């Protein structure tokens, strides 16, 4: 008889809000794990972010908890239950439990690379005061921008007494900050909701997005990203993987198996490019046109000859302009974008390498493997193993 059939049924409480896309993604990941574990039952009550502990928790008798622990009261209430807990908040208020969170360094790396690839030379970060994830994303983004040889401005509004939401407190401060930034500028927002405020401030100022201000958010909340005009580019995190990992760790704790007590950081999936960053801060219109074509079609197996038909330039001329402005050739840019797609598929899926090659525009697995190792220094199989082990 299988272990699943012989295990006693367990009851898991989920103290996670449903008001935002990231938290709902966590719940989807937990749900997926619970569906594969017939002995699991879960309880999900009405819970808002940062809310006090629910009244039922005091008398609750269950086996484990997965929670977004974002204030001291709920941390104390959870500890009082004496059951295994996995925290899925960056606040780190529950030192007695393992934590599963986003890899904010990798999020910042993707954002910085996305802006730099577009030829931008001015950068800024719009932060959410009082949240560790915002602070970490800001610190890493500033570091990556400085390592690339540029400066980065930071806006971090502090809430005042009686007005907990700094965006409602004085939106003019945000507009004043954006007005003074050198243009064109790439602004990374700590999350998509913050990006919405940046876009609205630009509209108020009459600034063109993305030509004067390119804006990028985090979490890929499709409702927010698509409701703004122009649509918002965003980093797609992996909350489903995060939720599933939290459930896996909790299951081990409830079984009495050893679990390393640390922060497990889950890498983001990719940048979902939309209109808010769809521009090139390059004065050469032919290079801009070529880059736009390459970004849209690189994973369809195109060659430099296809690019030349779009821009009507000779190969040597186009390569010379590319090297001058971007430091690489059109062919190298095609392979770079293909390799980035391979990274995304290796990290986020279990697809075989043959299928990944097709989706990334490589004709042969062997060519993919050679190109990938040249770009990253490791074979695809090693990269996949490393990306999976980083959040375990």
C-alpha contacts under 8 A as a table, 3 or more apart, distances in Angstrom:
res1	aa1	res2	aa2	distance
1	X	5	X	6.69
1	X	6	X	6.97
2	X	5	X	5.37
2	X	6	X	6.49
3	X	6	X	5.21
3	X	7	X	6.07
4	X	7	X	5.46
4	X	37	X	6.81
4	X	38	X	6.96
4	X	39	X	6.89
5	X	38	X	7.76
5	X	39	X	7.61
7	X	39	X	6.71
8	X	39	X	6.43
9	X	38	X	7.90
9	X	39	X	4.25
9	X	40	X	5.89
9	X	41	X	7.37
10	X	39	X	6.04
10	X	40	X	5.20
10	X	41	X	6.22
10	X	62	X	7.25
10	X	63	X	5.84
10	X	64	X	7.95
11	X	40	X	6.13
11	X	41	X	4.89
11	X	42	X	5.73
11	X	43	X	7.64
11	X	62	X	5.13
11	X	63	X	5.36
11	X	64	X	6.75
12	X	40	X	7.19
12	X	41	X	6.16
12	X	42	X	4.73
12	X	43	X	6.38
12	X	62	X	6.34
12	X	63	X	5.92
12	X	64	X	4.84
12	X	65	X	5.44
12	X	66	X	7.46
13	X	42	X	5.68
13	X	43	X	4.85
13	X	44	X	6.43
13	X	62	X	7.39
13	X	64	X	6.45
13	X	65	X	4.80
13	X	66	X	6.46
14	X	42	X	6.93
14	X	43	X	5.93
14	X	44	X	5.14
14	X	45	X	7.57
14	X	65	X	5.97
14	X	66	X	5.12
14	X	67	X	5.84
15	X	44	X	6.70
15	X	45	X	7.27
15	X	47	X	6.64
15	X	65	X	7.45
15	X	66	X	6.32
15	X	67	X	4.46
15	X	68	X	6.29
16	X	23	X	6.57
16	X	27	X	7.63
16	X	44	X	7.63
16	X	47	X	6.28
16	X	48	X	7.63
16	X	49	X	7.52
16	X	66	X	7.72
16	X	67	X	5.61
16	X	68	X	5.57
17	X	20	X	7.52
17	X	23	X	6.15
17	X	24	X	7.51
17	X	46	X	7.21
17	X	47	X	4.81
17	X	48	X	4.93
17	X	49	X	5.61
17	X	68	X	7.99
18	X	21	X	7.64
18	X	23	X	5.90
18	X	24	X	5.36
18	X	47	X	7.29
18	X	48	X	7.33
19	X	23	X	7.29
19	X	24	X	7.51
19	X	48	X	7.03
19	X	49	X	7.77
20	X	23	X	5.66
20	X	24	X	6.34
20	X	221	X	7.60
21	X	24	X	5.10
21	X	25	X	6.06
21	X	219	X	7.27
21	X	220	X	7.84
21	X	221	X	5.33
22	X	25	X	5.03
22	X	26	X	6.45
22	X	219	X	6.27
22	X	221	X	7.48
22	X	239	X	5.84
23	X	26	X	5.04
23	X	27	X	6.47
23	X	239	X	7.30
24	X	27	X	5.03
24	X	28	X	6.27
25	X	28	X	5.01
25	X	29	X	6.37
25	X	238	X	7.74
25	X	239	X	4.78
25	X	240	X	4.86
25	X	243	X	7.21
26	X	29	X	5.23
26	X	30	X	6.33
26	X	239	X	4.86
26	X	240	X	5.11
26	X	241	X	7.61
26	X	242	X	6.20
26	X	243	X	4.10
26	X	244	X	7.39
27	X	30	X	5.03
27	X	31	X	5.95
27	X	240	X	7.30
27	X	243	X	6.19
28	X	31	X	4.97
28	X	32	X	6.17
28	X	240	X	5.76
28	X	243	X	7.08
29	X	32	X	5.13
29	X	33	X	6.49
29	X	239	X	7.13
29	X	240	X	4.04
29	X	241	X	5.93
29	X	242	X	6.91
29	X	243	X	4.38
29	X	244	X	4.30
29	X	245	X	7.89
30	X	33	X	5.24
30	X	34	X	6.13
30	X	240	X	7.55
30	X	243	X	4.94
30	X	244	X	4.87
30	X	246	X	7.38
30	X	247	X	5.63
31	X	34	X	4.99
31	X	35	X	6.11
31	X	244	X	7.84
32	X	35	X	5.27
32	X	36	X	6.70
32	X	244	X	6.96
33	X	36	X	5.29
33	X	37	X	6.45
33	X	244	X	5.83
33	X	247	X	6.55
33	X	248	X	7.38
34	X	37	X	4.94
34	X	38	X	7.01
34	X	40	X	5.74
34	X	41	X	7.41
34	X	247	X	7.84
35	X	38	X	6.50
35	X	40	X	7.96
37	X	40	X	5.65
47	X	51	X	6.72
47	X	54	X	7.80
48	X	51	X	5.37
49	X	68	X	7.92
49	X	70	X	7.68
50	X	69	X	7.59
50	X	70	X	5.25
50	X	71	X	6.18
51	X	71	X	7.86
51	X	74	X	7.93
52	X	71	X	7.52
52	X	73	X	6.20
52	X	74	X	5.72
53	X	57	X	6.94
53	X	73	X	6.67
53	X	74	X	4.73
53	X	77	X	6.57
54	X	57	X	5.68
55	X	58	X	6.27
56	X	59	X	5.85
56	X	60	X	6.03
57	X	60	X	4.84
57	X	77	X	7.42
57	X	78	X	7.88
58	X	77	X	7.14
58	X	81	X	7.56
60	X	81	X	7.82
61	X	81	X	7.92
62	X	83	X	7.58
63	X	83	X	5.89
63	X	84	X	7.06
63	X	254	X	6.91
64	X	83	X	5.35
64	X	84	X	4.93
64	X	85	X	5.80
64	X	250	X	6.94
64	X	254	X	6.87
65	X	78	X	7.97
65	X	83	X	7.24
65	X	84	X	6.47
65	X	85	X	4.78
65	X	86	X	6.45
65	X	250	X	7.73
66	X	85	X	5.80
66	X	86	X	4.90
66	X	87	X	5.97
66	X	88	X	7.11
66	X	246	X	7.21
66	X	247	X	7.54
66	X	250	X	7.61
67	X	85	X	7.56
67	X	86	X	6.56
67	X	87	X	5.21
67	X	88	X	5.94
67	X	89	X	7.53
68	X	87	X	5.84
68	X	88	X	5.02
68	X	89	X	4.73
69	X	72	X	7.96
69	X	74	X	6.37
69	X	75	X	5.95
69	X	87	X	6.29
69	X	88	X	7.24
69	X	89	X	5.76
69	X	91	X	7.00
69	X	92	X	7.53
69	X	93	X	6.56
69	X	94	X	7.05
70	X	74	X	7.40
70	X	75	X	7.67
70	X	89	X	6.67
70	X	91	X	5.72
70	X	92	X	7.87
70	X	93	X	6.84
71	X	74	X	5.82
71	X	75	X	6.42
71	X	93	X	7.02
72	X	75	X	4.98
72	X	76	X	6.18
72	X	93	X	6.71
73	X	76	X	5.26
73	X	77	X	6.25
74	X	77	X	4.98
74	X	78	X	6.06
75	X	78	X	5.28
75	X	79	X	6.21
75	X	93	X	6.51
75	X	94	X	5.91
76	X	79	X	5.16
76	X	80	X	6.20
77	X	80	X	5.14
77	X	81	X	6.86
78	X	81	X	5.45
78	X	82	X	7.55
78	X	85	X	7.91
79	X	82	X	5.74
79	X	83	X	7.64
84	X	97	X	7.70
84	X	250	X	6.81
84	X	253	X	6.16
84	X	254	X	6.44
85	X	97	X	5.77
85	X	98	X	7.51
85	X	250	X	6.62
86	X	97	X	5.74
86	X	98	X	5.51
86	X	99	X	5.89
86	X	100	X	7.43
86	X	246	X	6.18
86	X	247	X	7.99
86	X	249	X	7.37
86	X	250	X	6.09
87	X	92	X	7.93
87	X	94	X	7.24
87	X	97	X	6.43
87	X	98	X	6.25
87	X	99	X	4.60
87	X	100	X	6.39
87	X	246	X	7.86
88	X	99	X	5.62
88	X	100	X	5.01
88	X	101	X	5.84
88	X	243	X	7.89
88	X	246	X	7.35
89	X	92	X	6.61
89	X	99	X	7.08
89	X	100	X	7.29
89	X	101	X	6.43
90	X	99	X	7.80
90	X	101	X	6.20
90	X	131	X	7.68
90	X	132	X	5.91
90	X	133	X	6.00
91	X	131	X	6.88
91	X	132	X	5.98
91	X	133	X	7.98
92	X	95	X	6.58
92	X	99	X	7.56
94	X	97	X	5.91
95	X	98	X	7.71
97	X	261	X	6.64
98	X	260	X	7.38
98	X	261	X	4.72
98	X	262	X	5.23
98	X	263	X	6.13
98	X	264	X	7.71
99	X	246	X	7.94
99	X	261	X	7.80
99	X	262	X	6.35
99	X	263	X	4.69
99	X	264	X	6.06
100	X	242	X	6.42
100	X	245	X	7.49
100	X	246	X	6.21
100	X	263	X	5.70
100	X	264	X	4.61
100	X	265	X	5.98
100	X	266	X	7.40
101	X	242	X	6.82
101	X	263	X	6.93
101	X	264	X	6.14
101	X	265	X	4.98
101	X	266	X	6.20
102	X	237	X	7.26
102	X	238	X	7.75
102	X	239	X	7.91
102	X	242	X	7.62
102	X	265	X	5.16
102	X	266	X	4.96
102	X	267	X	6.32
102	X	268	X	7.16
103	X	106	X	5.56
103	X	107	X	6.39
103	X	265	X	4.76
103	X	266	X	5.22
103	X	267	X	5.00
103	X	268	X	6.81
104	X	107	X	4.87
104	X	108	X	6.16
104	X	133	X	6.70
104	X	136	X	6.20
104	X	137	X	5.20
104	X	140	X	7.63
105	X	108	X	5.20
105	X	109	X	6.19
105	X	136	X	7.20
105	X	137	X	6.29
105	X	140	X	5.55
105	X	141	X	7.71
106	X	109	X	4.87
106	X	110	X	6.22
106	X	267	X	6.46
106	X	268	X	6.95
107	X	110	X	5.33
107	X	111	X	6.37
107	X	137	X	7.05
107	X	218	X	7.94
107	X	235	X	6.86
107	X	237	X	7.82
107	X	267	X	7.57
107	X	268	X	6.21
108	X	111	X	5.06
108	X	112	X	6.07
108	X	137	X	5.56
108	X	138	X	7.52
108	X	140	X	5.79
108	X	141	X	4.75
108	X	144	X	7.69
109	X	112	X	5.25
109	X	113	X	6.08
109	X	140	X	7.43
109	X	141	X	6.62
109	X	144	X	6.64
110	X	113	X	5.20
110	X	114	X	6.06
110	X	235	X	7.57
110	X	270	X	7.40
110	X	271	X	6.90
111	X	114	X	5.13
111	X	115	X	6.42
111	X	141	X	7.51
111	X	188	X	6.97
111	X	216	X	7.36
111	X	235	X	7.27
111	X	271	X	7.55
112	X	115	X	5.37
112	X	116	X	6.13
112	X	141	X	6.30
112	X	144	X	6.52
112	X	145	X	6.38
113	X	116	X	5.11
113	X	117	X	5.92
114	X	117	X	5.37
114	X	118	X	6.77
114	X	271	X	7.69
115	X	118	X	5.33
115	X	119	X	7.05
115	X	120	X	6.06
115	X	186	X	6.15
115	X	277	X	7.90
116	X	119	X	5.29
116	X	120	X	5.45
116	X	121	X	7.28
117	X	120	X	7.53
117	X	326	X	7.84
118	X	279	X	6.85
118	X	280	X	4.71
118	X	281	X	5.99
118	X	282	X	7.72
119	X	280	X	6.00
119	X	281	X	4.88
119	X	282	X	5.93
119	X	325	X	7.94
119	X	326	X	7.43
120	X	123	X	7.55
120	X	184	X	6.93
120	X	185	X	6.51
120	X	186	X	6.75
120	X	280	X	7.50
120	X	281	X	5.34
121	X	150	X	6.56
121	X	184	X	7.80
121	X	185	X	7.12
122	X	150	X	7.00
122	X	151	X	6.84
122	X	152	X	6.93
122	X	182	X	6.49
122	X	183	X	6.88
122	X	184	X	6.66
122	X	185	X	4.71
122	X	186	X	6.39
123	X	145	X	7.56
123	X	150	X	7.76
123	X	151	X	6.73
123	X	152	X	4.88
123	X	153	X	6.53
123	X	185	X	5.28
123	X	186	X	4.80
123	X	187	X	5.90
123	X	188	X	7.94
124	X	152	X	4.94
124	X	153	X	4.48
124	X	154	X	5.63
124	X	155	X	7.79
124	X	185	X	7.18
124	X	186	X	6.23
124	X	187	X	4.68
124	X	188	X	6.31
125	X	138	X	6.38
125	X	141	X	7.71
125	X	142	X	7.82
125	X	152	X	7.19
125	X	153	X	6.30
125	X	154	X	4.82
125	X	155	X	6.30
125	X	187	X	5.48
125	X	188	X	4.82
125	X	189	X	5.90
125	X	190	X	7.41
126	X	154	X	6.01
126	X	155	X	4.90
126	X	156	X	6.23
126	X	187	X	6.95
126	X	188	X	6.23
126	X	189	X	4.77
126	X	190	X	6.13
126	X	194	X	7.24
126	X	195	X	8.00
126	X	198	X	7.97
127	X	134	X	5.82
127	X	135	X	7.18
127	X	138	X	6.88
127	X	154	X	7.29
127	X	155	X	6.02
127	X	156	X	4.83
127	X	157	X	7.51
127	X	189	X	6.39
127	X	190	X	5.21
127	X	194	X	7.64
128	X	131	X	6.37
128	X	134	X	5.79
128	X	135	X	7.78
128	X	156	X	6.16
128	X	157	X	7.16
128	X	190	X	6.41
128	X	194	X	7.49
129	X	134	X	7.41
129	X	135	X	7.77
129	X	156	X	5.85
129	X	157	X	6.26
129	X	158	X	5.83
129	X	159	X	7.73
130	X	134	X	7.94
130	X	135	X	7.88
131	X	134	X	5.40
131	X	135	X	6.40
132	X	135	X	5.01
132	X	136	X	6.04
133	X	136	X	5.19
133	X	137	X	6.08
134	X	137	X	5.18
134	X	138	X	6.04
134	X	190	X	5.38
134	X	191	X	7.98
135	X	138	X	5.13
135	X	139	X	6.16
136	X	139	X	5.15
136	X	140	X	6.15
137	X	140	X	5.31
137	X	141	X	5.94
137	X	190	X	6.93
138	X	141	X	5.15
138	X	142	X	6.08
138	X	154	X	7.89
138	X	190	X	7.43
139	X	142	X	5.34
139	X	143	X	6.23
140	X	143	X	5.04
140	X	144	X	6.18
141	X	144	X	5.20
141	X	145	X	6.16
142	X	145	X	5.16
142	X	146	X	6.08
142	X	151	X	7.72
142	X	152	X	5.86
143	X	146	X	5.11
143	X	147	X	6.03
144	X	147	X	5.07
144	X	148	X	6.31
145	X	148	X	5.14
145	X	149	X	6.66
145	X	150	X	5.59
145	X	151	X	6.59
145	X	152	X	6.70
146	X	149	X	5.03
146	X	150	X	4.96
146	X	151	X	5.75
146	X	152	X	7.31
147	X	150	X	7.37
153	X	181	X	7.86
155	X	174	X	7.56
155	X	177	X	7.29
157	X	166	X	5.95
157	X	167	X	7.65
158	X	166	X	5.99
159	X	163	X	6.18
159	X	164	X	5.25
159	X	165	X	5.96
159	X	166	X	4.51
159	X	169	X	7.24
160	X	163	X	5.42
160	X	164	X	6.48
160	X	166	X	7.21
160	X	169	X	7.61
161	X	164	X	6.90
163	X	166	X	6.83
163	X	168	X	7.70
163	X	169	X	6.15
165	X	168	X	5.61
165	X	169	X	6.32
166	X	169	X	4.73
166	X	170	X	6.62
166	X	171	X	7.90
167	X	170	X	6.04
167	X	171	X	5.43
167	X	197	X	7.62
168	X	171	X	6.14
170	X	173	X	5.84
170	X	174	X	7.70
171	X	174	X	5.42
171	X	175	X	6.63
171	X	201	X	7.73
172	X	175	X	4.99
172	X	176	X	6.02
173	X	176	X	5.05
173	X	177	X	6.19
174	X	177	X	5.14
174	X	178	X	6.26
174	X	198	X	7.51
174	X	201	X	6.93
175	X	178	X	5.15
175	X	179	X	6.05
175	X	198	X	8.00
175	X	201	X	5.21
175	X	202	X	7.10
175	X	204	X	7.70
175	X	205	X	7.01
176	X	179	X	5.11
176	X	180	X	6.49
177	X	180	X	5.43
177	X	181	X	6.60
178	X	181	X	5.29
178	X	201	X	7.79
178	X	202	X	7.48
179	X	205	X	7.33
181	X	185	X	7.19
182	X	185	X	6.43
183	X	212	X	5.61
183	X	213	X	6.95
184	X	211	X	6.54
184	X	212	X	4.37
184	X	213	X	5.71
184	X	214	X	7.64
184	X	281	X	7.04
185	X	212	X	6.37
185	X	213	X	5.07
185	X	214	X	6.19
186	X	213	X	5.91
186	X	214	X	4.65
186	X	215	X	5.99
186	X	216	X	7.78
187	X	213	X	6.99
187	X	214	X	6.06
187	X	215	X	4.94
187	X	216	X	6.36
188	X	195	X	7.62
188	X	215	X	6.06
188	X	216	X	4.97
188	X	217	X	6.09
189	X	192	X	6.82
189	X	194	X	5.57
189	X	195	X	4.96
189	X	198	X	7.69
189	X	215	X	7.24
189	X	216	X	5.98
189	X	217	X	4.84
189	X	218	X	7.06
190	X	194	X	6.28
190	X	195	X	7.45
190	X	217	X	6.31
190	X	218	X	6.33
191	X	194	X	5.40
191	X	195	X	6.35
191	X	217	X	4.90
191	X	218	X	4.27
191	X	219	X	6.34
192	X	195	X	4.81
192	X	196	X	6.28
192	X	216	X	7.80
192	X	217	X	4.42
192	X	218	X	5.23
192	X	219	X	6.39
192	X	220	X	6.90
192	X	221	X	6.65
192	X	224	X	6.73
192	X	225	X	6.99
192	X	232	X	7.90
192	X	234	X	7.02
193	X	196	X	5.09
193	X	197	X	6.77
193	X	217	X	7.77
193	X	224	X	7.01
194	X	197	X	5.21
194	X	198	X	6.51
194	X	217	X	7.30
195	X	198	X	5.00
195	X	199	X	6.24
195	X	215	X	6.71
195	X	216	X	6.55
195	X	217	X	5.25
195	X	232	X	7.56
196	X	199	X	5.18
196	X	200	X	6.23
196	X	224	X	7.31
196	X	225	X	7.98
196	X	228	X	6.89
196	X	232	X	7.94
197	X	200	X	5.13
197	X	201	X	6.12
198	X	201	X	5.10
198	X	202	X	6.28
198	X	215	X	7.47
199	X	202	X	5.12
199	X	203	X	6.36
199	X	209	X	7.78
199	X	215	X	7.22
199	X	228	X	7.70
200	X	203	X	5.07
200	X	204	X	6.25
201	X	204	X	5.00
201	X	205	X	6.29
202	X	205	X	5.04
202	X	206	X	6.06
202	X	207	X	5.07
202	X	208	X	7.25
202	X	209	X	7.52
202	X	213	X	7.63
203	X	206	X	4.99
203	X	207	X	6.06
203	X	208	X	7.63
204	X	207	X	7.79
207	X	212	X	6.25
207	X	213	X	7.05
208	X	211	X	5.58
208	X	212	X	5.23
208	X	213	X	6.51
209	X	212	X	5.87
209	X	213	X	5.17
209	X	214	X	5.82
209	X	215	X	7.62
209	X	230	X	7.11
209	X	276	X	5.86
209	X	277	X	7.64
210	X	213	X	5.01
210	X	214	X	4.23
210	X	215	X	7.04
210	X	275	X	7.17
210	X	276	X	5.03
210	X	277	X	5.27
210	X	278	X	6.37
210	X	279	X	6.12
211	X	214	X	6.71
211	X	279	X	6.19
211	X	280	X	7.90
211	X	281	X	7.63
214	X	276	X	5.56
214	X	277	X	4.79
214	X	278	X	7.91
214	X	279	X	7.92
215	X	232	X	6.94
215	X	233	X	6.89
215	X	276	X	5.46
215	X	277	X	6.05
216	X	232	X	6.42
216	X	233	X	4.95
216	X	234	X	5.28
216	X	235	X	7.59
216	X	276	X	7.08
216	X	277	X	7.05
217	X	220	X	7.36
217	X	232	X	7.02
217	X	233	X	6.28
217	X	234	X	4.43
217	X	235	X	6.33
218	X	221	X	7.99
218	X	234	X	4.95
218	X	235	X	4.57
218	X	236	X	6.63
218	X	237	X	7.32
219	X	234	X	6.45
219	X	235	X	5.68
219	X	236	X	5.16
219	X	237	X	5.36
220	X	225	X	6.74
220	X	233	X	7.78
220	X	234	X	5.01
220	X	235	X	5.85
220	X	236	X	4.92
220	X	237	X	7.26
220	X	272	X	7.27
221	X	224	X	5.56
221	X	225	X	6.02
222	X	225	X	4.92
222	X	226	X	5.78
223	X	226	X	5.52
223	X	227	X	5.95
224	X	227	X	5.30
224	X	228	X	6.58
224	X	232	X	7.82
225	X	228	X	6.09
225	X	231	X	5.47
225	X	232	X	4.53
225	X	233	X	6.98
225	X	234	X	7.46
226	X	229	X	7.50
226	X	231	X	5.01
226	X	232	X	6.64
227	X	231	X	6.88
228	X	231	X	5.31
228	X	232	X	6.77
229	X	232	X	7.63
230	X	275	X	5.49
230	X	276	X	5.62
231	X	274	X	5.73
231	X	275	X	5.25
231	X	276	X	5.84
232	X	273	X	7.79
232	X	274	X	5.65
232	X	275	X	6.40
232	X	276	X	5.12
232	X	277	X	7.81
233	X	271	X	7.30
233	X	272	X	5.71
233	X	273	X	4.69
233	X	274	X	4.51
233	X	275	X	6.75
233	X	276	X	5.73
233	X	277	X	6.34
234	X	271	X	5.87
234	X	272	X	5.38
234	X	273	X	6.69
234	X	274	X	7.82
235	X	268	X	7.21
235	X	269	X	7.61
235	X	270	X	5.92
235	X	271	X	4.48
235	X	272	X	6.06
236	X	268	X	6.00
236	X	269	X	5.50
236	X	270	X	5.39
236	X	271	X	5.91
236	X	272	X	6.43
237	X	267	X	7.06
237	X	268	X	3.99
237	X	269	X	5.54
237	X	270	X	7.33
238	X	241	X	5.50
238	X	242	X	6.31
238	X	266	X	6.99
238	X	267	X	6.89
238	X	268	X	5.32
238	X	269	X	6.06
239	X	242	X	4.68
239	X	243	X	5.95
240	X	243	X	5.19
240	X	244	X	6.15
241	X	244	X	5.10
241	X	245	X	6.05
241	X	266	X	7.43
242	X	245	X	5.19
242	X	246	X	6.21
242	X	266	X	6.19
243	X	246	X	5.06
243	X	247	X	6.29
244	X	247	X	5.08
244	X	248	X	6.19
245	X	248	X	4.98
245	X	249	X	6.17
246	X	249	X	5.23
246	X	250	X	6.15
247	X	250	X	5.07
247	X	251	X	6.07
248	X	251	X	5.17
248	X	252	X	6.43
249	X	252	X	5.15
249	X	253	X	6.36
249	X	259	X	6.90
250	X	253	X	5.01
250	X	254	X	6.16
251	X	254	X	5.11
251	X	255	X	6.19
252	X	255	X	5.04
252	X	256	X	6.28
252	X	257	X	5.05
252	X	258	X	7.05
252	X	259	X	6.98
253	X	256	X	5.05
253	X	257	X	5.58
253	X	258	X	6.87
253	X	259	X	6.72
254	X	257	X	7.51
264	X	390	X	7.82
264	X	391	X	5.10
264	X	392	X	6.29
265	X	390	X	7.09
265	X	391	X	5.06
266	X	390	X	7.29
266	X	391	X	5.03
267	X	387	X	7.69
267	X	391	X	7.44
269	X	344	X	5.76
269	X	347	X	7.18
269	X	348	X	6.28
270	X	344	X	6.26
273	X	276	X	7.96
273	X	277	X	6.89
273	X	278	X	7.35
274	X	277	X	6.38
274	X	278	X	6.44
275	X	278	X	4.87
279	X	288	X	7.97
280	X	288	X	5.91
282	X	285	X	7.43
282	X	287	X	7.68
282	X	288	X	6.62
282	X	325	X	7.56
284	X	287	X	5.47
284	X	288	X	6.37
285	X	288	X	4.97
285	X	289	X	6.07
286	X	289	X	5.10
286	X	290	X	6.11
286	X	311	X	5.86
287	X	290	X	5.01
287	X	291	X	6.02
287	X	318	X	7.41
287	X	321	X	7.09
287	X	322	X	6.66
288	X	291	X	5.13
288	X	292	X	6.17
289	X	292	X	5.20
289	X	293	X	6.26
289	X	310	X	7.75
289	X	311	X	6.85
290	X	293	X	5.14
290	X	294	X	6.14
290	X	307	X	6.09
290	X	310	X	7.06
290	X	311	X	6.43
291	X	294	X	5.02
291	X	295	X	6.04
292	X	295	X	5.22
292	X	296	X	6.32
293	X	296	X	5.32
293	X	297	X	6.10
293	X	298	X	7.92
293	X	307	X	7.03
293	X	310	X	7.85
294	X	297	X	5.26
294	X	298	X	5.06
294	X	307	X	7.23
294	X	333	X	7.63
294	X	334	X	6.25
295	X	298	X	5.88
295	X	334	X	7.86
295	X	337	X	7.14
296	X	299	X	7.87
297	X	300	X	5.29
297	X	301	X	7.53
297	X	302	X	6.65
298	X	301	X	6.11
298	X	302	X	5.77
298	X	334	X	5.35
298	X	335	X	7.68
298	X	337	X	6.53
298	X	338	X	6.27
298	X	360	X	7.80
298	X	361	X	6.93
299	X	302	X	7.32
299	X	337	X	7.54
299	X	338	X	5.64
299	X	341	X	7.73
299	X	359	X	6.61
299	X	360	X	4.46
299	X	361	X	4.25
299	X	362	X	7.70
300	X	359	X	7.63
300	X	360	X	6.92
300	X	361	X	4.72
301	X	360	X	7.53
301	X	361	X	4.00
301	X	362	X	6.06
301	X	363	X	7.31
302	X	306	X	6.19
302	X	307	X	7.95
302	X	334	X	7.93
302	X	361	X	7.52
303	X	306	X	5.44
303	X	307	X	6.94
303	X	331	X	7.19
303	X	334	X	7.83
304	X	307	X	5.06
304	X	308	X	6.30
304	X	315	X	7.96
304	X	330	X	6.44
304	X	331	X	5.97
305	X	308	X	5.05
305	X	309	X	6.51
306	X	309	X	5.37
306	X	310	X	6.88
307	X	310	X	5.26
307	X	311	X	6.61
308	X	311	X	5.33
308	X	312	X	5.50
308	X	313	X	5.86
308	X	314	X	6.92
308	X	315	X	6.86
308	X	318	X	7.98
309	X	312	X	5.41
309	X	313	X	7.83
313	X	317	X	6.52
313	X	318	X	6.22
314	X	317	X	5.30
314	X	318	X	6.24
315	X	318	X	5.25
315	X	319	X	6.06
316	X	319	X	5.12
316	X	320	X	6.01
317	X	320	X	5.14
317	X	321	X	6.29
318	X	321	X	5.20
318	X	322	X	6.09
318	X	330	X	7.71
319	X	322	X	5.02
319	X	323	X	6.08
319	X	328	X	7.93
319	X	329	X	5.22
319	X	330	X	6.35
320	X	323	X	5.25
320	X	324	X	6.21
320	X	329	X	7.79
321	X	324	X	5.11
321	X	325	X	6.18
322	X	325	X	5.34
322	X	326	X	5.41
322	X	327	X	6.55
322	X	328	X	6.03
322	X	329	X	5.55
322	X	330	X	6.68
323	X	326	X	5.41
323	X	327	X	4.20
323	X	328	X	4.76
323	X	329	X	5.77
324	X	327	X	5.90
326	X	329	X	7.98
328	X	332	X	6.03
328	X	333	X	6.71
329	X	332	X	5.11
329	X	333	X	6.25
330	X	333	X	5.01
330	X	334	X	6.28
331	X	334	X	5.13
331	X	335	X	6.33
332	X	335	X	5.16
332	X	336	X	5.96
333	X	336	X	4.95
333	X	337	X	6.27
334	X	337	X	5.41
334	X	338	X	6.24
335	X	338	X	4.95
335	X	339	X	5.95
335	X	371	X	7.39
336	X	339	X	5.11
336	X	340	X	6.24
336	X	375	X	7.50
337	X	340	X	5.05
337	X	341	X	6.37
338	X	341	X	5.13
338	X	342	X	6.33
338	X	360	X	5.34
338	X	361	X	6.86
338	X	362	X	7.93
339	X	342	X	4.94
339	X	343	X	6.23
339	X	360	X	7.59
339	X	371	X	7.62
339	X	372	X	6.00
339	X	375	X	7.44
340	X	343	X	5.06
340	X	344	X	6.38
341	X	344	X	5.09
341	X	345	X	6.34
341	X	360	X	5.96
342	X	345	X	5.17
342	X	346	X	6.03
342	X	356	X	6.45
342	X	357	X	7.52
342	X	360	X	6.19
343	X	346	X	5.15
343	X	347	X	6.12
343	X	383	X	7.84
343	X	384	X	7.95
344	X	347	X	5.28
344	X	348	X	5.95
345	X	348	X	5.26
345	X	349	X	5.35
345	X	350	X	7.81
345	X	351	X	7.32
345	X	356	X	6.67
346	X	349	X	5.84
346	X	350	X	6.95
346	X	351	X	7.42
346	X	356	X	7.85
346	X	380	X	7.45
346	X	383	X	7.56
346	X	384	X	5.26
347	X	384	X	5.88
347	X	387	X	5.91
347	X	388	X	6.83
351	X	355	X	6.25
351	X	356	X	6.43
352	X	355	X	5.53
352	X	356	X	6.41
353	X	356	X	4.91
353	X	357	X	6.03
353	X	365	X	6.68
354	X	357	X	5.18
354	X	358	X	6.54
354	X	364	X	7.70
354	X	365	X	5.81
355	X	358	X	5.20
355	X	359	X	6.33
356	X	359	X	5.10
356	X	360	X	6.09
357	X	360	X	5.24
357	X	361	X	6.15
357	X	362	X	4.92
357	X	363	X	6.88
357	X	364	X	6.71
357	X	365	X	5.85
357	X	368	X	6.34
358	X	361	X	5.28
358	X	362	X	5.81
358	X	363	X	6.75
359	X	362	X	7.74
362	X	365	X	7.09
362	X	367	X	6.90
362	X	368	X	5.93
363	X	367	X	7.34
364	X	367	X	5.32
364	X	368	X	6.41
365	X	368	X	4.99
365	X	369	X	6.14
366	X	369	X	5.12
366	X	370	X	6.28
367	X	370	X	5.20
367	X	371	X	6.07
368	X	371	X	5.23
368	X	372	X	5.84
369	X	372	X	5.13
369	X	373	X	6.08
369	X	379	X	6.17
369	X	380	X	6.38
370	X	373	X	5.35
370	X	374	X	6.20
370	X	379	X	7.84
371	X	374	X	5.13
371	X	375	X	6.24
372	X	375	X	5.15
372	X	376	X	5.99
372	X	377	X	7.62
372	X	378	X	7.40
372	X	379	X	6.57
372	X	380	X	6.69
373	X	376	X	5.18
373	X	377	X	4.71
373	X	378	X	4.76
373	X	379	X	4.98
373	X	380	X	7.22
374	X	377	X	5.64
374	X	378	X	7.75
376	X	379	X	7.90
378	X	382	X	6.19
378	X	383	X	6.34
379	X	382	X	5.42
379	X	383	X	6.36
380	X	383	X	5.04
380	X	384	X	6.14
381	X	384	X	5.22
381	X	385	X	6.31
382	X	385	X	5.11
382	X	386	X	6.11
383	X	386	X	5.10
383	X	387	X	6.05
384	X	387	X	5.18
384	X	388	X	6.23
385	X	388	X	5.25
385	X	389	X	6.10
386	X	389	X	5.12
386	X	390	X	6.13
387	X	390	X	5.39
387	X	391	X	7.54
388	X	391	X	6.14
388	X	392	X	7.04
389	X	392	X	5.09
